[in-house]
Amino acid sequence: LSSLILERAGLVGCCEFHDEPSEHMSGEGIADLVETLHDRAKALDKKIWLVDHHVMEAGLFEGKVVAVRDGNGSHLETE
């Protein structure tokens, strides 16, 4: 929806956020999703953030940020 609104306003966003798109997907579906989003990021020259509870190991990611909660509270770790 946000892409449509931006397009109608003559604007182009530089990034996209996808919140838990792998809900109810199989492992194969998740792999296809990651590949599709990777191709989309390259084709549109965008940064795409994939926010999910599933651990996704794919060589297509430029990096990973993990939210960790421990005895000291919550913090982010980059990989």
TANOR-V108720 format. One record per residue. N is the residue number from 1. RES is the residue in one letter. PSI is psi in degrees with one decimal (999 if undefined). OMEGA is omega in degrees with one decimal (none if undefined). D_CENTER is the distance of its C-alpha to the mean C-alpha in Angstrom with 1 decimal. Layout:
N | RES | PSI | OMEGA | D_CENTER
N | RES | PSI | OMEGA | D_CENTER
//
This chain:
1 | L | -42.7 | -178.9 | 16.5
2 | S | -36.2 | 178.0 | 15.6
3 | S | -40.8 | 179.0 | 15.4
4 | L | -44.0 | -179.8 | 18.8
5 | I | -45.1 | 178.6 | 20.3
6 | L | -43.6 | -179.5 | 19.3
7 | E | -43.9 | 179.4 | 20.7
8 | R | -28.8 | 179.6 | 23.9
9 | A | -0.6 | -179.7 | 24.4
10 | G | 22.2 | -178.7 | 24.2
11 | L | 155.9 | 176.9 | 21.1
12 | V | 125.1 | 178.1 | 18.0
13 | G | 154.2 | -179.5 | 14.8
14 | C | -5.1 | -179.7 | 13.4
15 | C | 161.6 | 176.4 | 9.7
16 | E | 148.1 | 175.1 | 7.5
17 | F | 130.0 | 178.0 | 5.7
18 | H | 114.5 | -175.4 | 5.1
19 | D | 111.3 | 177.0 | 7.3
20 | E | 51.7 | 179.9 | 8.5
21 | P | -13.2 | -175.7 | 8.5
22 | S | 5.1 | 179.4 | 10.3
23 | E | 126.8 | 178.2 | 13.2
24 | H | 20.2 | 178.3 | 16.4
25 | M | 151.2 | 174.2 | 15.1
26 | S | 169.4 | 176.6 | 17.1
27 | G | -39.9 | 178.5 | 16.1
28 | E | -40.4 | 177.9 | 16.8
29 | G | -40.2 | 178.2 | 14.7
30 | I | -43.3 | 178.3 | 11.6
31 | A | -42.4 | 177.9 | 12.6
32 | D | -39.9 | 178.6 | 13.1
33 | L | -48.1 | -179.0 | 9.8
34 | V | -43.2 | 179.4 | 8.2
35 | E | -41.8 | 179.4 | 11.1
36 | T | -43.8 | 179.0 | 11.0
37 | L | -34.9 | 176.0 | 7.6
38 | H | -48.1 | 179.1 | 9.1
39 | D | -39.4 | 178.9 | 12.3
40 | R | -43.3 | 179.7 | 11.2
41 | A | -43.0 | 179.7 | 9.9
42 | K | -46.3 | -176.5 | 13.3
43 | A | -37.0 | -177.2 | 15.4
44 | L | 0.3 | -177.7 | 14.5
45 | D | 54.1 | -178.8 | 14.3
46 | K | 158.0 | 167.9 | 11.2
47 | K | 129.6 | 178.2 | 8.5
48 | I | 123.0 | 178.5 | 5.0
49 | W | 127.1 | 179.1 | 3.0
50 | L | 111.8 | -177.7 | 1.5
51 | V | 118.8 | -173.2 | 5.3
52 | D | 155.4 | 175.5 | 7.8
53 | H | -17.7 | 177.7 | 11.4
54 | H | 142.1 | 173.6 | 11.6
55 | V | 122.8 | -177.5 | 12.0
56 | M | 111.7 | 178.2 | 10.4
57 | E | 105.6 | 177.9 | 12.7
58 | A | 136.8 | 179.2 | 12.1
59 | G | 1.3 | -177.8 | 13.8
60 | L | -13.0 | -179.2 | 11.3
61 | F | 141.2 | 174.7 | 9.1
62 | E | -20.5 | -179.8 | 10.9
63 | G | 177.5 | -178.8 | 10.6
64 | K | 137.9 | 174.6 | 9.7
65 | V | 126.4 | -177.3 | 10.7
66 | V | 128.9 | 174.4 | 12.4
67 | A | 124.8 | -176.5 | 14.2
68 | V | 133.5 | 174.8 | 17.7
69 | R | 125.7 | 178.4 | 20.7
70 | D | -165.6 | -178.1 | 24.1
71 | G | -19.3 | -179.5 | 27.7
72 | N | 3.3 | -177.4 | 27.0
73 | G | -153.7 | -179.4 | 24.3
74 | S | 145.3 | 176.7 | 20.6
75 | H | 165.5 | 179.7 | 19.0
76 | L | 140.7 | 173.8 | 16.0
77 | E | 137.2 | 177.6 | 16.2
78 | T | 145.6 | 178.8 | 14.6
79 | E | 999 | none | 14.8
//
